Amino acid sequence: MFLVDRLTVLYKNGAGLKDVSLCAESGSCVGLMGVSGAGKSTLAKALCGILPIISGSATLDGAVLAPKTHTIGYVDQSCSLYPWLTVEKNILLGIKVKRKNLDKNLWDSVERVLGIKQLLRRYPGELSGGERQRTALYRSFILKPDLLVLDEAFSSLDEEAARIAGNLLTELRLLYKPTVLFISHKTSEVMRVSDSVFVLENGCLNRKNSLVANNV
């Protein structure tokens, strides 16, 4: 079970999240929507341990969610690539940090679908926005994460590339069953890949407009 229980995150100006609670089955894809500034990225960063949680909790299969105890894949619009590392070394960094064994079959499958083989020896500064985003997706996918957080992760991809990435996400979910938090401003994209959809407004959950699992 993936459970966010009364989670609160505050910034100096007081904005953030207030008592946000949501629940979904482990291995499901949770869609998150809301206008700019609603708190979507704040929730994503809190779950990844980037922002401190003031109160409340987040758990996955009964254990408190934390980067030290869970493998968390995180992709946002900035992609967070290290400019002094090649694409290949950026992709393998998470595997190295987590001391995981590389799944060669998964590597080949993701490489083929994302069309990134010709980019492996380049540096982030030599890539287009879409190529950087594909690199960041690649890095997170091959981690086989417990929780995969995608915050507007398809935003720099053209329509066809986004469709392909969405299909790959579906394949990975069938194979490895990660729990996914999928954030996008595109309603059709969220509805296509998610099992349940939650809506944030001004840092709070809008239960009226949220669609629970099996009702999407």
Secondary structure, 3 states (H helix, E strand, C coil): CEEEEEEEEECCCCCEEEEEEEEECCCCEEEEECCCCCCHHHHHHHHCCCCCCCEEEEEECCEECCCCCCCEEEECCCCCCCCCCCHHHHHHHHHHHHCCCCCHHHHHHHHHHHCCHHHCCCCHHHCCHHHHHHHHHHHHHCCCCCEEEEECCCCCCCHHHHHHHHHHHHHHHHHHCCEEEEECCCHHHHHHHCCEEEEEECCEECCCCCECCCCC
